[in-house]
Amino acid sequence: MNEILVGKSDQDVWLHAKYANRHGLIAGATGTGKSVSLMVLAEGFSKLGVPVFLADVKGDLAGLAQAGTMGEKLKERIDRLGIDWAPNANPVVFWDIYGKLGHPVRTTISEMGPQLLGRLLELNDTQQGVLEVVFKAADEDGLLILDLKDLRAMLNFASENAKAISKQYGLISPASIAAIQRGLLSLEQSGADHFFGEPALDLADFMRQDMSGRGIVNILAADQLILKPRLYSTFLLWMLSELFESLPEAGDLDKPKLVFFFDEAHLLFDDAPPALIQRIEQVVRLIRSKAVGVYFCSQNPDDVPQVVLGQLGNRVQHALRAFTPRDQKAVRAAAETFPPNPKVDVVAVITQLGVGEALVTTLQDRGIPLPVQRTLIASPGCRIGTITDEERATVRSRSPVGGKYDTEIDRESAFEKLAARTEAEAAAAPAPASRGAGPAPAEAGGGLMDKVSGVLFGTGRRQGMLEAMAKSAARNAGGQISRSIMRGVLGGIFKGR
């Protein structure tokens, strides 16, 4: 049976795996139980053989890797739910952009592309255009841009060859190049240089099952990453885009190929330009056909734009606090999005929910929404809370992909090729002449000046001073007046002859 028990109301509330790729939302104020709801769903998908990816912002989702223990509070909850419960550790692989709490996650600059990179660097339209020109020039020249030093080398190359590149691809300015360079410096100081390089992440490694057929739960350690909101959101958006572009069409399957949880979802949309929101909405709408479910987690439903919110068919809404006008507006907005249930006054109930309770609606047979239910959320079989460093190390040591990603690779790319090209050009250039070599300045004009002097003044010694003056005048004939004088003198001479 491809279903996940979300919790109990006056009936069991199930999430049907067949409609899990219609995406979902988990929302609610801080401390209302969103993390437990996320763990219930993640564990449920894993049991169905569906791989999961999620970001662990607070460190408590790592408990999915350890079996839970029965305590007094848990026993009380199990009794209220009236369900069988058994401790359960899930197959987990830990990841970390910084490589400290999990396997390093890397991609290349080229794979991220100029659009997402431009957002990460906070470039304006002009600077974004210059960045795209640099990428295009690199592609045409067969130069791989894998990491930050490659991109810096390409920017220097573009600056030194601005005239030729501008003529072929479009104008690039030193000011825009400098702005991009400053953005790269800021990015590097935030630790993003760990993210760019090789071996690049193969998303197929996120879509694994263990030997018993359970889906792997991929947990990204994000407690430090979340301190860099733009890097965090850009990384997750890059993952969604890569999934969308790389996976084949699958249609509606009995269960999804992958479920993706996007915690602190408001960071994805804060200050996002309309074009980016449109792109996100497009990916969310179309990735369903690739059998991928996307679940946004945030405090308020209105953190997610309406065009995206309308695509989320499965919803778990924990308590909201109506302390401010914005909170009151959020309560009304949330109430309006639920399928009505005569037994539930959503506006009143949504502020009265206890910890571990939620208003839930899921898609049922033929995709029809379940009328909203006031639901006591089920308890996962894993640990609810953090794990120790020793427990994390043990999980990492059993990982099937550690040998693939833990050692960084730096192969020949734009930086090395451009450096080699510069060295070759320097070696081929002729050595500069010494200061004592070559003709004296007075003789640099060659035979022409000697002939002019001879015609004008003859070759006798008595004419030496006049000859020197004539040569000096000829050598300094760079200005318009000097050129006019020389043209007059020469014209008169040759005319007379």
C-alpha positions as CSV (number, residue, x, y, z in Angstrom):
1,M,0.0,0.0,0.0
2,N,1.7,3.2,-1.2
3,E,0.4,5.5,1.5
4,I,2.0,7.4,4.4
5,L,0.1,7.9,7.6
6,V,0.3,11.6,8.3
7,G,-1.8,11.5,11.5
8,K,-5.3,11.0,12.9
9,S,-8.4,13.2,13.0
10,D,-11.8,11.5,13.3
11,Q,-10.4,9.4,10.5
12,D,-6.9,8.3,9.5
13,V,-5.2,11.0,7.3
14,W,-3.0,9.5,4.5
15,L,-0.7,11.0,1.9
16,H,-1.1,8.9,-1.2
17,A,2.3,8.3,-2.9
18,K,0.6,8.4,-6.3
19,Y,-0.1,12.1,-5.8
20,A,3.0,13.0,-3.9
21,N,4.5,14.5,-7.1
22,R,1.7,17.2,-6.8
23,H,4.0,18.8,-4.3
24,G,3.2,20.1,-0.9
25,L,3.6,22.7,1.9
26,I,4.5,22.4,5.5
27,A,3.9,25.7,7.4
28,G,3.6,27.0,10.9
29,A,5.1,29.2,13.5
30,T,8.3,28.4,15.3
31,G,8.0,25.5,17.7
32,T,4.7,24.1,16.4
33,G,6.1,20.8,15.1
34,K,7.0,21.4,11.5
35,S,10.2,19.4,11.8
36,V,8.4,16.4,13.1
37,S,5.9,16.5,10.3
38,L,8.8,16.7,7.8
39,M,10.4,13.7,9.5
40,V,7.2,11.7,9.3
41,L,6.9,12.3,5.6
42,A,10.6,11.7,4.9
43,E,10.5,8.4,6.9
44,G,7.3,7.4,5.2
45,F,8.8,8.0,1.7
46,S,11.9,6.1,2.6
47,K,9.9,3.0,3.7
48,L,8.1,3.1,0.3
49,G,11.5,3.0,-1.4
50,V,11.5,6.7,-2.5
51,P,14.8,8.6,-2.0
52,V,14.5,11.9,-0.2
53,F,16.6,15.1,-0.1
54,L,16.2,17.6,2.7
55,A,18.2,20.4,4.2
56,D,18.9,20.3,8.0
57,V,18.9,23.9,9.1
58,K,18.8,23.4,12.8
59,G,20.6,20.0,13.1
60,D,17.7,18.1,14.5
61,L,16.7,16.3,11.2
62,A,19.9,14.3,11.5
63,G,17.9,12.2,14.0
64,L,16.5,10.3,11.0
65,A,19.7,8.3,11.0
66,Q,19.1,6.9,14.5
67,A,16.3,4.8,16.0
68,G,14.0,6.5,18.5
69,T,13.4,5.4,22.1
70,M,10.2,5.1,23.9
71,G,9.7,7.8,26.5
72,E,6.8,9.0,28.6
73,K,5.7,11.7,26.2
74,L,6.0,9.5,23.2
75,K,4.0,6.7,24.9
76,E,1.3,9.2,25.7
77,R,1.2,10.3,22.1
78,I,1.2,6.8,20.7
79,D,-1.7,5.9,23.0
80,R,-3.7,8.9,21.7
81,L,-3.0,8.0,18.1
82,G,-3.8,4.3,18.7
83,I,-1.1,3.1,16.3
84,D,1.6,0.5,16.4
85,W,5.0,2.1,16.9
86,A,8.5,0.6,16.6
87,P,11.9,2.3,16.7
88,N,13.4,2.8,13.3
89,A,16.7,4.1,11.9
90,N,16.6,5.3,8.3
91,P,19.3,4.8,5.7
92,V,20.9,8.2,5.6
93,V,23.8,9.9,3.7
94,F,25.1,13.2,5.1
95,W,26.2,16.0,2.8
96,D,27.8,19.3,3.5
97,I,29.0,22.0,1.1
98,Y,31.9,22.7,3.4
99,G,32.8,19.1,3.7
100,K,32.8,19.0,7.5
101,L,29.5,17.3,8.5
102,G,29.1,15.2,5.4
103,H,30.4,14.5,2.0
104,P,31.3,17.6,0.0
105,V,28.7,18.8,-2.5
106,R,30.3,20.4,-5.5
107,T,29.3,21.6,-8.9
108,T,31.2,23.5,-11.6
109,I,30.8,27.1,-12.6
110,S,29.8,25.9,-16.1
111,E,27.1,23.6,-14.8
112,M,25.6,26.3,-12.7
113,G,25.6,28.7,-15.7
114,P,25.6,32.5,-15.9
115,Q,22.0,33.0,-14.9
116,L,22.1,31.4,-11.5
117,L,25.7,32.6,-10.9
118,G,24.6,36.1,-11.7
119,R,21.9,35.9,-9.0
120,L,24.5,34.6,-6.5
121,L,26.8,37.5,-7.3
122,E,23.9,40.0,-7.2
123,L,24.7,41.4,-10.6
124,N,22.7,44.1,-12.4
125,D,21.4,43.5,-16.0
126,T,24.5,45.1,-17.6
127,Q,27.0,43.0,-15.5
128,Q,24.9,39.9,-16.1
129,G,25.2,40.5,-19.8
130,V,29.0,40.8,-19.5
131,L,29.1,37.5,-17.5
132,E,27.1,35.8,-20.3
133,V,29.6,37.1,-22.9
134,V,32.5,35.7,-20.9
135,F,30.8,32.3,-20.7
136,K,30.2,32.4,-24.5
137,A,33.8,33.4,-25.2
138,A,35.0,30.5,-23.0
139,D,32.8,28.0,-24.8
140,E,33.9,29.2,-28.3
141,D,37.6,28.9,-27.2
142,G,37.2,25.5,-25.6
143,L,38.0,26.7,-22.1
144,L,36.4,24.9,-19.2
145,I,35.2,27.1,-16.3
146,L,35.2,24.7,-13.4
147,D,36.0,26.7,-10.3
148,L,36.5,30.3,-9.2
149,K,40.1,30.6,-10.3
150,D,39.0,29.6,-13.8
151,L,36.4,32.3,-13.9
152,R,38.9,34.9,-12.6
153,A,41.3,33.9,-15.4
154,M,38.5,34.2,-18.0
155,L,37.6,37.7,-16.7
156,N,41.2,38.8,-16.9
157,F,41.4,37.4,-20.4
158,A,38.2,39.2,-21.4
159,S,39.5,42.4,-19.9
160,E,42.8,42.2,-21.9
161,N,41.0,41.3,-25.1
162,A,38.0,43.5,-24.6
163,K,38.1,45.1,-28.0
164,A,38.1,41.8,-30.0
165,I,35.5,40.1,-27.7
166,S,33.2,43.2,-27.7
167,K,33.3,43.3,-31.5
168,Q,32.2,39.6,-31.7
169,Y,29.8,39.2,-28.8
170,G,28.9,42.6,-27.5
171,L,30.3,45.4,-25.5
172,I,32.1,44.6,-22.2
173,S,33.3,47.3,-20.0
174,P,36.2,47.4,-17.4
175,A,33.6,48.6,-14.8
176,S,31.5,45.5,-15.2
177,I,34.5,43.2,-15.1
178,A,35.6,44.8,-11.9
179,A,32.1,44.4,-10.4
180,I,32.1,40.7,-11.2
181,Q,35.5,40.3,-9.7
182,R,34.4,42.0,-6.5
183,G,31.4,39.7,-6.3
184,L,33.7,36.7,-6.7
185,L,35.9,37.9,-3.8
186,S,32.8,38.3,-1.6
187,L,31.6,34.9,-2.7
188,E,35.0,33.3,-1.8
189,Q,35.0,35.0,1.6
190,S,31.6,33.4,2.3
191,G,33.1,30.0,1.7
192,A,31.4,29.4,-1.6
193,D,34.7,28.4,-3.2
194,H,34.2,25.0,-1.5
195,F,31.1,24.6,-3.7
196,F,32.7,25.0,-7.1
197,G,35.0,22.3,-8.3
198,E,35.2,18.6,-9.0
199,P,34.2,15.9,-8.6
200,A,30.8,17.5,-9.4
201,L,27.7,16.0,-7.8
202,D,26.0,13.4,-9.8
203,L,22.3,13.7,-8.9
204,A,21.9,10.0,-9.6
205,D,23.6,9.5,-6.3
206,F,20.7,11.2,-4.6
207,M,18.3,8.7,-6.1
208,R,19.5,5.5,-4.4
209,Q,18.0,2.7,-2.4
210,D,19.7,0.6,0.3
211,M,20.0,-3.2,0.1
212,S,16.6,-3.7,1.6
213,G,14.9,-1.5,-0.9
214,R,14.4,1.6,1.3
215,G,15.0,5.0,-0.2
216,I,18.1,6.8,0.9
217,V,17.5,10.0,3.0
218,N,20.0,12.6,1.8
219,I,20.5,15.2,4.5
220,L,22.4,18.4,3.7
221,A,24.0,20.0,6.8
222,A,22.8,23.6,6.4
223,D,23.3,25.1,9.9
224,Q,26.3,27.2,8.5
225,L,25.0,27.4,4.9
226,I,21.8,29.1,6.1
227,L,23.9,32.0,7.3
228,K,24.5,32.7,3.6
229,P,20.9,32.9,2.5
230,R,21.6,33.7,-1.2
231,L,24.1,30.8,-1.5
232,Y,21.6,28.5,0.3
233,S,18.7,29.3,-2.0
234,T,20.8,29.4,-5.1
235,F,22.2,26.0,-4.4
236,L,18.8,24.4,-3.9
237,L,17.4,26.2,-6.9
238,W,20.3,24.8,-8.9
239,M,19.5,21.3,-7.7
240,L,15.9,21.7,-8.8
241,S,16.9,23.0,-12.2
242,E,19.4,20.1,-12.7
243,L,16.8,17.6,-11.8
244,F,14.3,19.2,-14.2
245,E,16.8,19.2,-17.0
246,S,18.4,15.8,-16.5
247,L,15.5,13.5,-15.7
248,P,13.4,12.0,-18.4
249,E,9.6,12.4,-18.7
250,A,7.9,9.8,-16.5
251,G,4.3,10.9,-16.2
252,D,2.2,9.8,-13.2
253,L,3.8,6.8,-11.4
254,D,2.6,4.9,-8.4
255,K,5.2,6.7,-6.4
256,P,7.7,9.5,-7.1
257,K,11.4,8.9,-8.0
258,L,12.5,11.6,-5.6
259,V,11.0,13.9,-3.0
260,F,12.7,17.2,-2.4
261,F,12.1,19.2,0.8
262,F,13.0,22.9,0.7
263,D,13.3,24.2,4.3
264,E,13.2,28.0,5.0
265,A,11.5,28.4,1.6
266,H,11.0,32.1,2.0
267,L,14.8,32.6,1.3
268,L,14.2,31.3,-2.2
269,F,11.7,34.1,-3.0
270,D,13.1,37.1,-0.9
271,D,14.1,39.8,-3.3
272,A,13.8,37.5,-6.3
273,P,13.2,39.3,-9.6
274,P,10.0,38.4,-11.5
275,A,11.9,36.5,-14.1
276,L,13.3,34.2,-11.4
277,I,10.0,33.6,-9.8
278,Q,8.5,32.8,-13.2
279,R,11.3,30.3,-13.7
280,I,10.7,28.6,-10.3
281,E,7.0,28.4,-11.0
282,Q,7.7,26.8,-14.3
283,V,10.1,24.2,-12.8
284,V,7.7,23.4,-10.0
285,R,4.8,22.9,-12.4
286,L,6.7,20.8,-14.9
287,I,9.0,18.8,-12.7
288,R,5.9,16.8,-11.6
289,S,6.0,15.0,-15.0
290,K,9.6,13.9,-14.1
291,A,8.1,12.1,-11.0
292,V,9.7,14.5,-8.5
293,G,7.8,15.9,-5.6
294,V,8.8,19.3,-4.1
295,Y,7.7,20.2,-0.6
296,F,8.3,23.8,0.7
297,C,8.7,24.4,4.4
298,S,8.2,27.8,5.9
299,Q,6.6,29.8,8.7
300,N,3.8,31.4,6.7
301,P,2.0,30.2,3.6
302,D,2.3,33.7,2.1
303,D,6.1,33.3,2.1
304,V,5.5,31.3,-1.1
305,P,4.2,33.3,-4.1
306,Q,0.6,32.6,-5.2
307,V,1.7,31.2,-8.6
308,V,3.7,28.6,-6.8
309,L,1.3,28.0,-3.9
310,G,-1.4,27.1,-6.4
311,Q,0.7,24.1,-7.4
312,L,1.0,22.6,-3.9
313,G,-1.8,20.0,-3.5
314,N,-0.7,18.4,-0.2
315,R,-0.6,20.7,2.8
316,V,0.2,20.5,6.5
317,Q,-0.5,23.7,8.3
318,H,0.6,24.0,11.9
319,A,-0.4,26.8,14.2
320,L,-0.1,30.4,13.3
321,R,0.1,33.3,15.8
322,A,-2.1,36.3,15.0
323,F,-0.2,38.8,17.0
324,T,0.4,41.4,14.3
325,P,-1.6,42.6,11.3
326,R,0.7,40.6,9.0
327,D,0.0,37.5,11.1
328,Q,-3.7,38.1,10.9
329,K,-3.5,38.5,7.2
330,A,-1.6,35.2,6.9
331,V,-4.2,33.4,9.0
332,R,-7.0,34.6,6.6
333,A,-4.9,33.7,3.6
334,A,-4.2,30.2,4.9
335,A,-7.8,29.6,5.7
336,E,-8.9,30.5,2.2
337,T,-6.6,28.0,0.6
338,F,-8.0,24.9,2.3
339,P,-10.9,22.8,0.9
340,P,-13.8,23.6,3.2
341,N,-15.0,21.3,5.9
342,P,-18.2,22.2,7.8
343,K,-16.8,20.7,10.9
344,V,-13.7,22.8,11.0
345,D,-13.6,26.6,11.4
346,V,-10.2,27.1,9.9
347,V,-9.8,30.8,10.9
348,A,-10.5,30.0,14.5
349,V,-8.7,26.7,14.7
350,I,-5.5,27.7,13.0
351,T,-4.5,29.9,16.0
352,Q,-5.6,27.3,18.6
353,L,-3.6,24.3,17.4
354,G,-1.3,22.7,19.9
355,V,2.2,21.5,19.3
356,G,2.1,18.4,17.0
357,E,-1.4,19.3,15.7
358,A,-2.0,20.6,12.2
359,L,-4.7,21.3,9.6
360,V,-4.1,18.8,6.8
361,T,-5.4,18.3,3.3
362,T,-4.0,15.7,0.8
363,L,-5.0,14.6,-2.6
364,Q,-7.2,11.5,-2.7
365,D,-8.5,9.3,-5.5
366,R,-8.7,11.1,-8.9
367,G,-6.7,14.0,-7.3
368,I,-9.7,15.3,-5.3
369,P,-8.5,17.2,-2.2
370,L,-9.5,15.9,1.2
371,P,-11.6,18.4,3.2
372,V,-9.3,20.0,5.7
373,Q,-8.9,17.9,8.9
374,R,-7.7,18.9,12.3
375,T,-5.0,16.2,12.7
376,L,-2.8,14.9,15.5
377,I,0.5,14.3,13.6
378,A,1.9,10.8,13.8
379,S,5.3,10.1,15.5
380,P,8.2,8.9,13.4
381,G,10.2,5.8,14.5
382,C,13.5,7.7,14.4
383,R,15.0,9.9,17.0
384,I,13.5,13.4,17.3
385,G,16.5,15.5,17.9
386,T,20.2,15.8,17.2
387,I,22.9,13.1,17.0
388,T,26.5,13.0,18.4
389,D,29.6,13.5,16.4
390,E,30.5,9.9,16.9
391,E,27.1,8.7,15.6
392,R,27.5,11.0,12.5
393,A,31.0,9.6,11.9
394,T,29.7,6.1,12.0
395,V,27.0,6.9,9.5
396,R,29.5,8.5,7.2
397,S,31.9,5.6,7.4
398,R,29.1,3.3,6.0
399,S,28.3,5.7,3.1
400,P,28.3,4.1,-0.4
401,V,29.5,7.4,-2.0
402,G,32.3,8.6,0.3
403,G,35.2,7.4,-1.9
404,K,33.7,9.3,-4.9
405,Y,33.4,12.8,-3.4
406,D,35.7,13.1,-0.4
407,T,38.8,13.8,-2.5
408,E,38.9,17.0,-4.6
409,I,40.1,16.9,-8.2
410,D,41.7,19.9,-10.0
411,R,42.1,19.0,-13.7
412,E,43.3,21.2,-16.5
413,S,40.8,24.0,-17.3
414,A,40.7,27.7,-18.2
415,F,43.2,28.8,-15.5
416,E,45.9,26.3,-16.6
417,K,45.3,26.8,-20.3
418,L,45.4,30.5,-20.2
419,A,48.5,30.5,-18.0
420,A,50.3,28.2,-20.4
421,R,49.2,30.4,-23.4
422,T,50.6,33.4,-21.7
423,E,54.0,31.7,-21.0
424,A,54.2,30.5,-24.6
425,E,53.6,34.0,-25.9
426,A,56.2,35.5,-23.6
427,A,58.8,32.9,-24.7
428,A,58.1,33.6,-28.4
429,A,58.4,37.4,-28.1
430,P,61.7,38.9,-29.3
431,A,64.1,40.2,-26.5
432,P,64.0,44.0,-26.2
433,A,67.0,45.8,-27.6
434,S,69.6,47.3,-25.2
435,R,69.6,51.0,-24.8
436,G,73.0,51.4,-26.5
437,A,72.0,49.4,-29.6
438,G,70.6,50.9,-32.8
439,P,71.3,54.2,-34.6
440,A,71.7,57.5,-32.8
441,P,68.5,59.5,-32.6
442,A,69.9,62.0,-35.2
443,E,70.3,59.2,-37.7
444,A,67.1,57.4,-36.9
445,G,65.4,59.0,-39.9
446,G,67.6,57.0,-42.3
447,G,68.5,57.9,-45.9
448,L,65.5,60.1,-46.6
449,M,66.6,62.9,-44.2
450,D,70.1,62.8,-45.5
451,K,68.9,63.3,-49.1
452,V,66.6,66.2,-48.1
453,S,69.4,67.9,-46.2
454,G,71.7,67.4,-49.2
455,V,69.2,68.9,-51.6
456,L,68.6,71.9,-49.4
457,F,72.0,72.8,-48.1
458,G,74.6,70.8,-50.0
459,T,77.2,68.6,-48.3
460,G,79.9,71.0,-47.3
461,R,81.2,71.4,-43.7
462,R,80.1,75.0,-43.6
463,Q,76.5,73.8,-43.9
464,G,76.7,71.6,-40.8
465,M,74.7,73.8,-38.5
466,L,72.0,74.4,-41.0
467,E,71.9,70.7,-41.8
468,A,71.5,69.8,-38.1
469,M,68.7,72.4,-37.8
470,A,66.9,70.9,-40.9
471,K,67.1,67.4,-39.5
472,S,65.8,68.5,-36.1
473,A,62.9,70.2,-37.8
474,A,62.2,67.1,-39.8
475,R,62.3,64.8,-36.8
476,N,59.8,67.0,-34.9
477,A,57.4,67.2,-37.8
478,G,54.6,65.5,-35.8
479,G,52.4,68.6,-35.4
480,Q,50.2,70.1,-38.1
481,I,52.4,73.3,-38.4
482,S,55.6,71.3,-38.9
483,R,53.9,69.0,-41.4
484,S,52.7,72.0,-43.4
485,I,56.2,73.6,-43.5
486,M,57.8,70.3,-44.7
487,R,55.1,69.8,-47.3
488,G,55.7,73.4,-48.5
489,V,59.5,73.1,-48.7
490,L,59.4,69.7,-50.4
491,G,56.7,70.8,-52.8
492,G,58.7,73.9,-53.8
493,I,61.8,71.9,-54.3
494,F,60.2,69.2,-56.5
495,K,58.2,71.8,-58.4
496,G,61.3,73.8,-59.2
497,R,63.0,70.7,-60.5
